[in-house]
Amino acid sequence: MNYNLAQINIARMLAPMDSPVMIDFVNNLDRINQLAEKSEGFIWRLIEDNSESSIQVFHDEYIVVNMSVWQSIKALFDFTYRSEHKNIFNRRKEWFSNMKEMHMACWYVPNGKYPTPREAKERLEYLNKYGESPYAFTLKSNFTPKQANIYKLETWKQK
């Protein structure tokens, strides 16, 4: 079975989305989303119109959620840090508060599977509680899909 990389990234806005503070962020959203969709290795992204609202999952109207699926860690890394997205990313303090907990998590999903916000929240909570593992990790890690499958099996055997 082949796997892709899923990711969740959350941020807490400094003000409501329709406020003057957020205007430049909002004005760049479509452009950056289109850039992601055209990037090498991009597969899918959560669109807010999905049946399960990401904001409802986090129970905080100031939390914005970005979820996507990529072919590899490299593809996500290149989009995040080596494309025009980097310029917007570097301005994040203009729009978002500094979060004390981890706000980004990655994990592997089988080809053709797209994570739900609830599943993504569980991965992020796991990362905050237990640290990095093949179950939930950051871009700094180099876990492989094979390691993730072995980890699932070992975890299941321990229960």
ZAGU-977448 format. One record per residue: x, y, z of N, C-alpha, C in turn; chain; residue in three letters; residue number from 1. Coordinates in nm, 3 decimals, padded with zeros to 5 digits, always signed. Layout:
BEGIN
<nX:X&nY:Y&nZ:Z&caX:X&caY:Y&caZ:Z&cX:X&cY:Y&cZ:Z&c:A&r:ala&k:NUM>
...
//
This chain:
BEGIN
<nX:+00.085&nY:-00.119&nZ:+00.000&caX:+00.000&caY:+00.000&caZ:+00.000&cX:+00.089&cY:+00.124&cZ:+00.000&c:A&r:met&k:1>
<nX:+00.048&nY:+00.223&nZ:-00.076&caX:+00.122&caY:+00.350&caZ:-00.082&cX:+00.056&cY:+00.453&cZ:+00.009&c:A&r:asn&k:2>
<nX:+00.138&nY:+00.547&nZ:+00.056&caX:+00.091&caY:+00.646&caZ:+00.152&cX:+00.130&cY:+00.787&cZ:+00.109&c:A&r:tyr&k:3>
<nX:+00.050&nY:+00.882&nZ:+00.156&caX:+00.079&caY:+01.024&caZ:+00.138&cX:+00.089&cY:+01.089&cZ:+00.274&c:A&r:asn&k:4>
<nX:+00.139&nY:+01.211&nZ:+00.275&caX:+00.158&caY:+01.286&caZ:+00.399&cX:+00.039&cY:+01.379&cZ:+00.423&c:A&r:leu&k:5>
<nX:-00.025&nY:+01.364&nZ:+00.537&caX:-00.132&caY:+01.456&caZ:+00.578&cX:-00.073&cY:+01.555&cZ:+00.677&c:A&r:ala&k:6>
<nX:-00.129&nY:+01.675&nZ:+00.681&caX:-00.082&caY:+01.774&caZ:+00.778&cX:-00.198&cY:+01.860&cZ:+00.824&c:A&r:gln&k:7>
<nX:-00.185&nY:+01.905&nZ:+00.950&caX:-00.275&caY:+02.006&caZ:+01.005&cX:-00.188&cY:+02.118&cZ:+01.059&c:A&r:ile&k:8>
<nX:-00.234&nY:+02.239&nZ:+01.039&caX:-00.166&caY:+02.357&caZ:+01.089&cX:-00.275&cY:+02.450&cZ:+01.140&c:A&r:asn&k:9>
<nX:-00.269&nY:+02.485&nZ:+01.269&caX:-00.369&caY:+02.576&caZ:+01.323&cX:-00.301&cY:+02.705&cZ:+01.369&c:A&r:ile&k:10>
<nX:-00.380&nY:+02.810&nZ:+01.375&caX:-00.330&caY:+02.939&caZ:+01.424&cX:-00.445&cY:+03.013&cZ:+01.490&c:A&r:ala&k:11>
<nX:-00.412&nY:+03.094&nZ:+01.589&caX:-00.512&caY:+03.174&caZ:+01.658&cX:-00.500&cY:+03.319&cZ:+01.609&c:A&r:arg&k:12>
<nX:-00.607&nY:+03.366&nZ:+01.546&caX:-00.608&caY:+03.501&caZ:+01.491&cX:-00.602&cY:+03.606&cZ:+01.602&c:A&r:met&k:13>
<nX:-00.542&nY:+03.719&nZ:+01.570&caX:-00.537&caY:+03.831&caZ:+01.664&cX:-00.669&cY:+03.906&cZ:+01.669&c:A&r:leu&k:14>
<nX:-00.750&nY:+03.890&nZ:+01.566&caX:-00.877&caY:+03.962&caZ:+01.555&cX:-00.969&cY:+03.881&cZ:+01.463&c:A&r:ala&k:15>
<nX:-01.097&nY:+03.916&nZ:+01.458&caX:-01.188&caY:+03.845&caZ:+01.367&cX:-01.141&cY:+03.855&cZ:+01.221&c:A&r:pro&k:16>
<nX:-01.178&nY:+03.757&nZ:+01.143&caX:-01.135&caY:+03.750&caZ:+01.004&cX:-01.174&cY:+03.873&cZ:+00.924&c:A&r:met&k:17>
<nX:-01.285&nY:+03.938&nZ:+00.958&caX:-01.329&caY:+04.055&caZ:+00.883&cX:-01.277&cY:+04.188&cZ:+00.938&c:A&r:asp&k:18>
<nX:-01.181&nY:+04.182&nZ:+01.030&caX:-01.126&caY:+04.304&caZ:+01.090&cX:-01.013&cY:+04.361&cZ:+01.003&c:A&r:ser&k:19>
<nX:-00.983&nY:+04.489&nZ:+01.022&caX:-00.872&caY:+04.551&caZ:+00.948&cX:-00.738&cY:+04.481&cZ:+00.974&c:A&r:pro&k:20>
<nX:-00.719&nY:+04.426&nZ:+01.092&caX:-00.594&caY:+04.356&caZ:+01.125&cX:-00.570&cY:+04.240&cZ:+01.030&c:A&r:val&k:21>
<nX:-00.676&nY:+04.170&nZ:+00.990&caX:-00.664&caY:+04.048&caZ:+00.911&cX:-00.675&cY:+04.070&cZ:+00.760&c:A&r:met&k:22>
<nX:-00.698&nY:+04.194&nZ:+00.717&caX:-00.730&caY:+04.220&caZ:+00.576&cX:-00.621&cY:+04.171&cZ:+00.480&c:A&r:ile&k:23>
<nX:-00.496&nY:+04.194&nZ:+00.512&caX:-00.391&caY:+04.153&caZ:+00.419&cX:-00.378&cY:+04.000&cZ:+00.415&c:A&r:asp&k:24>
<nX:-00.399&nY:+03.934&nZ:+00.528&caX:-00.401&caY:+03.788&caZ:+00.528&cX:-00.514&cY:+03.737&cZ:+00.439&c:A&r:phe&k:25>
<nX:-00.634&nY:+03.790&nZ:+00.460&caX:-00.750&caY:+03.749&caZ:+00.382&cX:-00.728&cY:+03.775&cZ:+00.233&c:A&r:val&k:26>
<nX:-00.669&nY:+03.889&nZ:+00.201&caX:-00.646&caY:+03.924&caZ:+00.061&cX:-00.546&cY:+03.831&cZ:-00.009&c:A&r:asn&k:27>
<nX:-00.465&nY:+03.761&nZ:+00.069&caX:-00.366&caY:+03.668&caZ:+00.011&cX:-00.410&cY:+03.523&cZ:+00.013&c:A&r:asn&k:28>
<nX:-00.521&nY:+03.492&nZ:+00.080&caX:-00.563&caY:+03.352&caZ:+00.095&cX:-00.584&cY:+03.280&cZ:-00.037&c:A&r:leu&k:29>
<nX:-00.663&nY:+03.335&nZ:-00.125&caX:-00.690&caY:+03.267&caZ:-00.252&cX:-00.563&cY:+03.245&cZ:-00.332&c:A&r:asp&k:30>
<nX:-00.478&nY:+03.345&nZ:-00.335&caX:-00.353&caY:+03.334&caZ:-00.412&cX:-00.265&cY:+03.223&cZ:-00.356&c:A&r:arg&k:31>
<nX:-00.251&nY:+03.215&nZ:-00.225&caX:-00.165&caY:+03.113&caZ:-00.164&cX:-00.228&cY:+02.975&cZ:-00.177&c:A&r:ile&k:32>
<nX:-00.359&nY:+02.967&nZ:-00.162&caX:-00.426&caY:+02.838&caZ:-00.182&cX:-00.410&cY:+02.788&cZ:-00.325&c:A&r:asn&k:33>
<nX:-00.420&nY:+02.878&nZ:-00.421&caX:-00.400&caY:+02.840&caZ:-00.561&cX:-00.256&cY:+02.797&cZ:-00.585&c:A&r:gln&k:34>
<nX:-00.162&nY:+02.866&nZ:-00.521&caX:-00.021&caY:+02.827&caZ:-00.532&cX:-00.001&cY:+02.685&cZ:-00.478&c:A&r:leu&k:35>
<nX:-00.061&nY:+02.656&nZ:-00.364&caX:-00.050&caY:+02.521&caZ:-00.307&cX:-00.106&cY:+02.418&cZ:-00.404&c:A&r:ala&k:36>
<nX:-00.222&nY:+02.445&nZ:-00.457&caX:-00.289&caY:+02.349&caZ:-00.546&cX:-00.210&cY:+02.324&cZ:-00.673&c:A&r:glu&k:37>
<nX:-00.129&nY:+02.419&nZ:-00.715&caX:-00.046&caY:+02.402&caZ:-00.835&cX:+00.093&cY:+02.350&cZ:-00.804&c:A&r:lys&k:38>
<nX:+00.126&nY:+02.338&nZ:-00.675&caX:+00.260&caY:+02.296&caZ:-00.635&cX:+00.282&cY:+02.147&cZ:-00.660&c:A&r:ser&k:39>
<nX:+00.405&nY:+02.113&nZ:-00.692&caX:+00.441&caY:+01.973&caZ:-00.713&cX:+00.417&cY:+01.894&cZ:-00.584&c:A&r:glu&k:40>
<nX:+00.349&nY:+01.784&nZ:-00.597&caX:+00.325&caY:+01.697&caZ:-00.482&cX:+00.197&cY:+01.726&cZ:-00.406&c:A&r:gly&k:41>
<nX:+00.125&nY:+01.834&nZ:-00.441&caX:-00.002&caY:+01.864&caZ:-00.374&cX:-00.108&cY:+01.764&cZ:-00.418&c:A&r:phe&k:42>
<nX:-00.190&nY:+01.719&nZ:-00.321&caX:-00.298&caY:+01.625&caZ:-00.352&cX:-00.435&cY:+01.680&cZ:-00.316&c:A&r:ile&k:43>
<nX:-00.449&nY:+01.736&nZ:-00.195&caX:-00.582&caY:+01.775&caZ:-00.145&cX:-00.564&cY:+01.878&cZ:-00.035&c:A&r:trp&k:44>
<nX:-00.668&nY:+01.961&nZ:-00.016&caX:-00.673&caY:+02.051&caZ:+00.100&cX:-00.816&cY:+02.060&cZ:+00.150&c:A&r:arg&k:45>
<nX:-00.830&nY:+02.083&nZ:+00.279&caX:-00.962&caY:+02.102&caZ:+00.339&cX:-01.017&cY:+02.234&cZ:+00.292&c:A&r:leu&k:46>
<nX:-01.139&nY:+02.230&nZ:+00.246&caX:-01.209&caY:+02.352&caZ:+00.208&cX:-01.320&cY:+02.371&cZ:+00.310&c:A&r:ile&k:47>
<nX:-01.333&nY:+02.488&nZ:+00.364&caX:-01.422&caY:+02.516&caZ:+00.477&cX:-01.565&cY:+02.474&cZ:+00.452&c:A&r:glu&k:48>
<nX:-01.605&nY:+02.455&nZ:+00.328&caX:-01.742&caY:+02.413&caZ:+00.299&cX:-01.766&cY:+02.265&cZ:+00.327&c:A&r:asp&k:49>
<nX:-01.662&nY:+02.191&nZ:+00.366&caX:-01.680&caY:+02.048&caZ:+00.396&cX:-01.784&cY:+02.031&cZ:+00.506&c:A&r:asn&k:50>
<nX:-01.844&nY:+01.913&nZ:+00.511&caX:-01.955&caY:+01.889&caZ:+00.603&cX:-01.915&cY:+01.900&cZ:+00.750&c:A&r:ser&k:51>
<nX:-01.791&nY:+01.867&nZ:+00.782&caX:-01.745&caY:+01.877&caZ:+00.921&cX:-01.661&cY:+02.003&cZ:+00.936&c:A&r:glu&k:52>
<nX:-01.715&nY:+02.103&nZ:+01.000&caX:-01.646&caY:+02.231&caZ:+01.011&cX:-01.527&cY:+02.221&cZ:+01.105&c:A&r:ser&k:53>
<nX:-01.412&nY:+02.264&nZ:+01.057&caX:-01.290&caY:+02.257&caZ:+01.137&cX:-01.298&cY:+02.347&cZ:+01.260&c:A&r:ser&k:54>
<nX:-01.364&nY:+02.460&nZ:+01.249&caX:-01.374&caY:+02.550&caZ:+01.363&cX:-01.457&cY:+02.485&cZ:+01.474&c:A&r:ile&k:55>
<nX:-01.561&nY:+02.412&nZ:+01.437&caX:-01.641&caY:+02.342&caZ:+01.537&cX:-01.557&cY:+02.239&cZ:+01.613&c:A&r:gln&k:56>
<nX:-01.465&nY:+02.176&nZ:+01.547&caX:-01.379&caY:+02.076&caZ:+01.609&cX:-01.292&cY:+02.139&cZ:+01.717&c:A&r:val&k:57>
<nX:-01.246&nY:+02.261&nZ:+01.694&caX:-01.156&caY:+02.326&caZ:+01.789&cX:-01.230&cY:+02.415&cZ:+01.889&c:A&r:phe&k:58>
<nX:-01.357&nY:+02.438&nZ:+01.871&caX:-01.440&caY:+02.514&caZ:+01.965&cX:-01.379&cY:+02.650&cZ:+02.000&c:A&r:his&k:59>
<nX:-01.325&nY:+02.716&nZ:+01.900&caX:-01.264&caY:+02.847&caZ:+01.920&cX:-01.279&cY:+02.923&cZ:+01.789&c:A&r:asp&k:60>
<nX:-01.360&nY:+03.026&nZ:+01.787&caX:-01.387&caY:+03.099&caZ:+01.664&cX:-01.264&cY:+03.172&cZ:+01.609&c:A&r:glu&k:61>
<nX:-01.160&nY:+03.186&nZ:+01.690&caX:-01.039&caY:+03.254&caZ:+01.645&cX:-00.934&cY:+03.157&cZ:+01.588&c:A&r:tyr&k:62>
<nX:-00.960&nY:+03.028&nZ:+01.595&caX:-00.868&caY:+02.930&caZ:+01.540&cX:-00.897&cY:+02.910&cZ:+01.392&c:A&r:ile&k:63>
<nX:-00.795&nY:+02.926&nZ:+01.310&caX:-00.806&caY:+02.891&caZ:+01.168&cX:-00.728&cY:+02.762&cZ:+01.146&c:A&r:val&k:64>
<nX:-00.779&nY:+02.682&nZ:+01.057&caX:-00.724&caY:+02.549&caZ:+01.035&cX:-00.686&cY:+02.533&cZ:+00.888&c:A&r:val&k:65>
<nX:-00.567&nY:+02.481&nZ:+00.867&caX:-00.522&caY:+02.444&caZ:+00.735&cX:-00.491&cY:+02.295&cZ:+00.739&c:A&r:asn&k:66>
<nX:-00.554&nY:+02.219&nZ:+00.654&caX:-00.525&caY:+02.076&caZ:+00.642&cX:-00.502&cY:+02.045&cZ:+00.496&c:A&r:met&k:67>
<nX:-00.403&nY:+01.958&nZ:+00.470&caX:-00.377&caY:+01.920&caZ:+00.333&cX:-00.309&cY:+01.784&cZ:+00.329&c:A&r:ser&k:68>
<nX:-00.303&nY:+01.729&nZ:+00.209&caX:-00.235&caY:+01.602&caZ:+00.184&cX:-00.138&cY:+01.625&cZ:+00.070&c:A&r:val&k:69>
<nX:-00.017&nY:+01.571&nZ:+00.089&caX:+00.093&caY:+01.588&caZ:-00.005&cX:+00.155&cY:+01.452&cZ:-00.038&c:A&r:trp&k:70>
<nX:+00.226&nY:+01.445&nZ:-00.147&caX:+00.290&caY:+01.319&caZ:-00.185&cX:+00.405&cY:+01.282&cZ:-00.092&c:A&r:gln&k:71>
<nX:+00.467&nY:+01.382&nZ:-00.030&caX:+00.585&caY:+01.355&caZ:+00.053&cX:+00.614&cY:+01.471&cZ:+00.147&c:A&r:ser&k:72>
<nX:+00.700&nY:+01.445&nZ:+00.243&caX:+00.748&caY:+01.551&caZ:+00.332&cX:+00.818&cY:+01.658&cZ:+00.250&c:A&r:ile&k:73>
<nX:+00.899&nY:+01.616&nZ:+00.154&caX:+00.974&caY:+01.711&caZ:+00.070&cX:+00.879&cY:+01.805&cZ:-00.004&c:A&r:lys&k:74>
<nX:+00.771&nY:+01.752&nZ:-00.058&caX:+00.676&caY:+01.836&caZ:-00.132&cX:+00.615&cY:+01.942&cZ:-00.041&c:A&r:ala&k:75>
<nX:+00.574&nY:+01.902&nZ:+00.079&caX:+00.517&caY:+01.999&caZ:+00.173&cX:+00.623&cY:+02.100&cZ:+00.218&c:A&r:leu&k:76>
<nX:+00.743&nY:+02.052&nZ:+00.248&caX:+00.851&caY:+02.140&caZ:+00.290&cX:+00.882&cY:+02.243&cZ:+00.181&c:A&r:phe&k:77>
<nX:+00.892&nY:+02.198&nZ:+00.057&caX:+00.924&caY:+02.290&caZ:-00.052&cX:+00.817&cY:+02.397&cZ:-00.069&c:A&r:asp&k:78>
<nX:+00.691&nY:+02.358&nZ:-00.060&caX:+00.584&caY:+02.458&caZ:-00.070&cX:+00.593&cY:+02.556&cZ:+00.047&c:A&r:phe&k:79>
<nX:+00.609&nY:+02.505&nZ:+00.167&caX:+00.607&caY:+02.589&caZ:+00.287&cX:+00.723&cY:+02.687&cZ:+00.293&c:A&r:thr&k:80>
<nX:+00.843&nY:+02.640&nZ:+00.261&caX:+00.963&caY:+02.720&caZ:+00.284&cX:+01.039&cY:+02.764&cZ:+00.158&c:A&r:tyr&k:81>
<nX:+00.999&nY:+02.714&nZ:+00.043&caX:+01.075&caY:+02.747&caZ:-00.079&cX:+00.988&cY:+02.807&cZ:-00.189&c:A&r:arg&k:82>
<nX:+00.866&nY:+02.840&nZ:-00.158&caX:+00.777&caY:+02.902&caZ:-00.257&cX:+00.737&cY:+03.040&cZ:-00.206&c:A&r:ser&k:83>
<nX:+00.651&nY:+03.105&nZ:-00.279&caX:+00.599&caY:+03.237&caZ:-00.239&cX:+00.526&cY:+03.230&cZ:-00.104&c:A&r:glu&k:84>
<nX:+00.482&nY:+03.111&nZ:-00.066&caX:+00.418&caY:+03.093&caZ:+00.065&cX:+00.509&cY:+03.140&cZ:+00.178&c:A&r:his&k:85>
<nX:+00.638&nY:+03.126&nZ:+00.160&caX:+00.735&caY:+03.164&caZ:+00.263&cX:+00.719&cY:+03.311&cZ:+00.303&c:A&r:lys&k:86>
<nX:+00.692&nY:+03.397&nZ:+00.207&caX:+00.677&caY:+03.540&caZ:+00.237&cX:+00.556&cY:+03.566&cZ:+00.327&c:A&r:asn&k:87>
<nX:+00.447&nY:+03.497&nZ:+00.303&caX:+00.329&caY:+03.510&caZ:+00.388&cX:+00.356&cY:+03.447&cZ:+00.524&c:A&r:ile&k:88>
<nX:+00.417&nY:+03.330&nZ:+00.523&caX:+00.453&caY:+03.260&caZ:+00.648&cX:+00.539&cY:+03.349&cZ:+00.737&c:A&r:phe&k:89>
<nX:+00.633&nY:+03.420&nZ:+00.680&caX:+00.721&caY:+03.508&caZ:+00.757&cX:+00.648&cY:+03.627&cZ:+00.819&c:A&r:asn&k:90>
<nX:+00.528&nY:+03.656&nZ:+00.774&caX:+00.449&caY:+03.767&caZ:+00.826&cX:+00.345&cY:+03.721&cZ:+00.928&c:A&r:arg&k:91>
<nX:+00.345&nY:+03.595&nZ:+00.968&caX:+00.240&caY:+03.538&caZ:+01.053&cX:+00.217&cY:+03.614&cZ:+01.183&c:A&r:arg&k:92>
<nX:+00.318&nY:+03.679&nZ:+01.239&caX:+00.301&caY:+03.752&caZ:+01.365&cX:+00.212&cY:+03.875&cZ:+01.349&c:A&r:lys&k:93>
<nX:+00.193&nY:+03.921&nZ:+01.226&caX:+00.102&caY:+04.033&caZ:+01.201&cX:-00.043&cY:+03.993&cZ:+01.224&c:A&r:glu&k:94>
<nX:-00.074&nY:+03.863&nZ:+01.208&caX:-00.213&caY:+03.818&caZ:+01.210&cX:-00.247&cY:+03.716&cZ:+01.319&c:A&r:trp&k:95>
<nX:-00.143&nY:+03.647&nZ:+01.370&caX:-00.168&caY:+03.535&caZ:+01.460&cX:-00.086&cY:+03.547&cZ:+01.588&c:A&r:phe&k:96>
<nX:-00.145&nY:+03.500&nZ:+01.698&caX:-00.074&caY:+03.501&caZ:+01.826&cX:+00.024&cY:+03.384&cZ:+01.833&c:A&r:ser&k:97>
<nX:+00.121&nY:+03.399&nZ:+01.919&caX:+00.219&caY:+03.293&caZ:+01.940&cX:+00.154&cY:+03.183&cZ:+02.024&c:A&r:asn&k:98>
<nX:+00.149&nY:+03.063&nZ:+01.972&caX:+00.086&caY:+02.953&caZ:+02.044&cX:+00.193&cY:+02.877&cZ:+02.122&c:A&r:met&k:99>
<nX:+00.164&nY:+02.846&nZ:+02.246&caX:+00.261&caY:+02.777&caZ:+02.332&cX:+00.273&cY:+02.629&cZ:+02.297&c:A&r:lys&k:100>
<nX:+00.165&nY:+02.569&nZ:+02.252&caX:+00.167&caY:+02.428&caZ:+02.216&cX:+00.200&cY:+02.412&cZ:+02.068&c:A&r:glu&k:101>
<nX:+00.231&nY:+02.288&nZ:+02.031&caX:+00.254&caY:+02.258&caZ:+01.890&cX:+00.127&cY:+02.293&cZ:+01.813&c:A&r:met&k:102>
<nX:+00.144&nY:+02.351&nZ:+01.698&caX:+00.030&caY:+02.392&caZ:+01.617&cX:+00.031&cY:+02.326&cZ:+01.479&c:A&r:his&k:103>
<nX:+00.126&nY:+02.235&nZ:+01.458&caX:+00.137&caY:+02.167&caZ:+01.330&cX:+00.172&cY:+02.022&cZ:+01.354&c:A&r:met&k:104>
<nX:+00.104&nY:+01.933&nZ:+01.284&caX:+00.134&caY:+01.790&caZ:+01.295&cX:+00.121&cY:+01.725&cZ:+01.158&c:A&r:ala&k:105>
<nX:+00.204&nY:+01.623&nZ:+01.136&caX:+00.200&caY:+01.544&caZ:+01.014&cX:+00.178&cY:+01.398&cZ:+01.049&c:A&r:cys&k:106>
<nX:+00.125&nY:+01.322&nZ:+00.956&caX:+00.110&caY:+01.177&caZ:+00.969&cX:+00.082&cY:+01.122&cZ:+00.830&c:A&r:trp&k:107>
<nX:+00.089&nY:+00.992&nZ:+00.817&caX:+00.067&caY:+00.929&caZ:+00.687&cX:-00.074&cY:+00.874&cZ:+00.675&c:A&r:tyr&k:108>
<nX:-00.128&nY:+00.888&nZ:+00.554&caX:-00.261&caY:+00.833&caZ:+00.521&cX:-00.248&cY:+00.749&cZ:+00.394&c:A&r:val&k:109>
<nX:-00.327&nY:+00.644&nZ:+00.382&caX:-00.324&caY:+00.564&caZ:+00.258&cX:-00.363&cY:+00.650&cZ:+00.139&c:A&r:pro&k:110>
<nX:-00.306&nY:+00.620&nZ:+00.023&caX:-00.345&caY:+00.691&caZ:-00.100&cX:-00.496&cY:+00.692&cZ:-00.113&c:A&r:asn&k:111>
<nX:-00.551&nY:+00.807&nZ:-00.148&caX:-00.694&caY:+00.820&caZ:-00.168&cX:-00.772&cY:+00.852&cZ:-00.042&c:A&r:gly&k:112>
<nX:-00.708&nY:+00.852&nZ:+00.073&caX:-00.776&caY:+00.884&caZ:+00.199&cX:-00.746&cY:+01.029&cZ:+00.236&c:A&r:lys&k:113>
<nX:-00.850&nY:+01.099&nZ:+00.280&caX:-00.835&caY:+01.237&caZ:+00.323&cX:-00.878&cY:+01.246&cZ:+00.469&c:A&r:tyr&k:114>
<nX:-00.797&nY:+01.307&nZ:+00.553&caX:-00.827&caY:+01.311&caZ:+00.696&cX:-00.942&cY:+01.407&cZ:+00.727&c:A&r:pro&k:115>
<nX:-01.009&nY:+01.378&nZ:+00.837&caX:-01.113&caY:+01.467&caZ:+00.886&cX:-01.051&cY:+01.564&cZ:+00.986&c:A&r:thr&k:116>
<nX:-01.115&nY:+01.678&nZ:+01.010&caX:-01.065&caY:+01.768&caZ:+01.114&cX:-01.056&cY:+01.700&cZ:+01.250&c:A&r:pro&k:117>
<nX:-01.149&nY:+01.612&nZ:+01.281&caX:-01.146&caY:+01.542&caZ:+01.409&cX:-01.021&cY:+01.454&cZ:+01.419&c:A&r:arg&k:118>
<nX:-00.991&nY:+01.381&nZ:+01.314&caX:-00.870&caY:+01.297&caZ:+01.312&cX:-00.745&cY:+01.383&cZ:+01.325&c:A&r:glu&k:119>
<nX:-00.742&nY:+01.494&nZ:+01.255&caX:-00.627&caY:+01.584&caZ:+01.260&cX:-00.608&cY:+01.642&cZ:+01.399&c:A&r:ala&k:120>
<nX:-00.718&nY:+01.678&nZ:+01.463&caX:-00.710&caY:+01.730&caZ:+01.600&cX:-00.652&cY:+01.625&cZ:+01.693&c:A&r:lys&k:121>
<nX:-00.691&nY:+01.499&nZ:+01.676&caX:-00.637&caY:+01.390&caZ:+01.758&cX:-00.486&cY:+01.376&cZ:+01.739&c:A&r:glu&k:122>
<nX:-00.440&nY:+01.389&nZ:+01.616&caX:-00.295&caY:+01.379&caZ:+01.590&cX:-00.221&cY:+01.494&cZ:+01.657&c:A&r:arg&k:123>
<nX:-00.276&nY:+01.613&nZ:+01.646&caX:-00.213&caY:+01.730&caZ:+01.707&cX:-00.211&cY:+01.717&cZ:+01.860&c:A&r:leu&k:124>
<nX:-00.320&nY:+01.672&nZ:+01.918&caX:-00.324&caY:+01.651&caZ:+02.063&cX:-00.224&cY:+01.544&cZ:+02.106&c:A&r:glu&k:125>
<nX:-00.212&nY:+01.438&nZ:+02.027&caX:-00.115&caY:+01.332&caZ:+02.057&cX:+00.027&cY:+01.389&cZ:+02.056&c:A&r:tyr&k:126>
<nX:+00.058&nY:+01.468&nZ:+01.955&caX:+00.191&caY:+01.528&caZ:+01.943&cX:+00.221&cY:+01.616&cZ:+02.064&c:A&r:leu&k:127>
<nX:+00.124&nY:+01.694&nZ:+02.107&caX:+00.143&caY:+01.781&caZ:+02.224&cX:+00.160&cY:+01.702&cZ:+02.353&c:A&r:asn&k:128>
<nX:+00.092&nY:+01.590&nZ:+02.363&caX:+00.096&caY:+01.511&caZ:+02.486&cX:+00.219&cY:+01.419&cZ:+02.493&c:A&r:lys&k:129>
<nX:+00.255&nY:+01.354&nZ:+02.381&caX:+00.359&caY:+01.251&caZ:+02.383&cX:+00.485&cY:+01.285&cZ:+02.307&c:A&r:tyr&k:130>
<nX:+00.483&nY:+01.392&nZ:+02.230&caX:+00.600&caY:+01.425&caZ:+02.149&cX:+00.597&cY:+01.354&cZ:+02.015&c:A&r:gly&k:131>
<nX:+00.702&nY:+01.374&nZ:+01.940&caX:+00.707&caY:+01.320&caZ:+01.804&cX:+00.725&cY:+01.169&cZ:+01.804&c:A&r:glu&k:132>
<nX:+00.652&nY:+01.107&nZ:+01.713&caX:+00.661&caY:+00.964&caZ:+01.688&cX:+00.611&cY:+00.942&cZ:+01.546&c:A&r:ser&k:133>
<nX:+00.620&nY:+00.823&nZ:+01.494&caX:+00.564&caY:+00.800&caZ:+01.359&cX:+00.413&cY:+00.821&cZ:+01.352&c:A&r:pro&k:134>
<nX:+00.346&nY:+00.830&nZ:+01.467&caX:+00.201&caY:+00.854&caZ:+01.469&cX:+00.168&cY:+01.000&cZ:+01.441&c:A&r:tyr&k:135>
<nX:+00.250&nY:+01.091&nZ:+01.491&caX:+00.231&caY:+01.235&caZ:+01.473&cX:+00.366&cY:+01.302&cZ:+01.487&c:A&r:ala&k:136>
<nX:+00.403&nY:+01.383&nZ:+01.390&caX:+00.536&caY:+01.441&caZ:+01.388&cX:+00.537&cY:+01.575&cZ:+01.317&c:A&r:phe&k:137>
<nX:+00.651&nY:+01.642&nZ:+01.319&caX:+00.667&caY:+01.771&caZ:+01.251&cX:+00.754&cY:+01.751&cZ:+01.127&c:A&r:thr&k:138>
<nX:+00.771&nY:+01.857&nZ:+01.053&caX:+00.855&caY:+01.850&caZ:+00.933&cX:+01.002&cY:+01.830&cZ:+00.967&c:A&r:leu&k:139>
<nX:+01.040&nY:+01.849&nZ:+01.092&caX:+01.178&caY:+01.827&caZ:+01.134&cX:+01.212&cY:+01.678&cZ:+01.139&c:A&r:lys&k:140>
<nX:+01.111&nY:+01.595&nZ:+01.151&caX:+01.132&caY:+01.451&caZ:+01.158&cX:+01.138&cY:+01.391&cZ:+01.019&c:A&r:ser&k:141>
<nX:+01.191&nY:+01.272&nZ:+01.012&caX:+01.200&caY:+01.203&caZ:+00.883&cX:+01.138&cY:+01.065&cZ:+00.890&c:A&r:asn&k:142>
<nX:+01.026&nY:+01.053&nZ:+00.961&caX:+00.959&caY:+00.924&caZ:+00.970&cX:+00.908&cY:+00.884&cZ:+00.833&c:A&r:phe&k:143>
<nX:+00.911&nY:+00.755&nZ:+00.808&caX:+00.864&caY:+00.701&caZ:+00.681&cX:+00.728&cY:+00.635&cZ:+00.700&c:A&r:thr&k:144>
<nX:+00.655&nY:+00.613&nZ:+00.592&caX:+00.528&caY:+00.541&caZ:+00.605&cX:+00.548&cY:+00.401&cZ:+00.664&c:A&r:pro&k:145>
<nX:+00.657&nY:+00.336&nZ:+00.632&caX:+00.684&caY:+00.203&caZ:+00.688&cX:+00.697&cY:+00.211&cZ:+00.840&c:A&r:lys&k:146>
<nX:+00.769&nY:+00.310&nZ:+00.890&caX:+00.782&caY:+00.328&caZ:+01.035&cX:+00.646&cY:+00.354&cZ:+01.099&c:A&r:gln&k:147>
<nX:+00.562&nY:+00.431&nZ:+01.031&caX:+00.429&caY:+00.461&caZ:+01.084&cX:+00.347&cY:+00.333&cZ:+01.095&c:A&r:ala&k:148>
<nX:+00.355&nY:+00.246&nZ:+00.996&caX:+00.280&caY:+00.120&caZ:+01.001&cX:+00.332&cY:+00.028&cZ:+01.109&c:A&r:asn&k:149>
<nX:+00.463&nY:+00.020&nZ:+01.126&caX:+00.521&caY:-00.063&caZ:+01.232&cX:+00.479&cY:-00.007&cZ:+01.368&c:A&r:ile&k:150>
<nX:+00.481&nY:+00.125&nZ:+01.380&caX:+00.442&caY:+00.190&caZ:+01.506&cX:+00.297&cY:+00.157&cZ:+01.541&c:A&r:tyr&k:151>
<nX:+00.208&nY:+00.163&nZ:+01.441&caX:+00.067&caY:+00.130&caZ:+01.465&cX:+00.055&cY:-00.014&cZ:+01.514&c:A&r:lys&k:152>
<nX:+00.126&nY:-00.105&nZ:+01.453&caX:+00.120&caY:-00.245&caZ:+01.489&cX:+00.171&cY:-00.266&cZ:+01.632&c:A&r:leu&k:153>
<nX:+00.286&nY:-00.204&nZ:+01.665&caX:+00.343&caY:-00.219&caZ:+01.799&cX:+00.252&cY:-00.157&cZ:+01.905&c:A&r:glu&k:154>
<nX:+00.192&nY:-00.043&nZ:+01.875&caX:+00.102&caY:+00.022&caZ:+01.968&cX:-00.022&cY:-00.065&cZ:+01.990&c:A&r:thr&k:155>
<nX:-00.074&nY:-00.123&nZ:+01.883&caX:-00.190&caY:-00.209&caZ:+01.893&cX:-00.159&cY:-00.332&cZ:+01.978&c:A&r:trp&k:156>
<nX:-00.041&nY:-00.391&nZ:+01.962&caX:-00.002&caY:-00.510&caZ:+02.038&cX:+00.010&cY:-00.481&cZ:+02.187&c:A&r:lys&k:157>
<nX:+00.044&nY:-00.358&nZ:+02.223&caX:+00.061&caY:-00.320&caZ:+02.364&cX:-00.072&cY:-00.302&cZ:+02.434&c:A&r:gln&k:158>
<nX:-00.178&nY:-00.285&nZ:+02.362&caX:-00.311&caY:-00.259&caZ:+02.423&cX:-00.375&cY:-00.388&cZ:+02.469&c:A&r:lys&k:159>
//
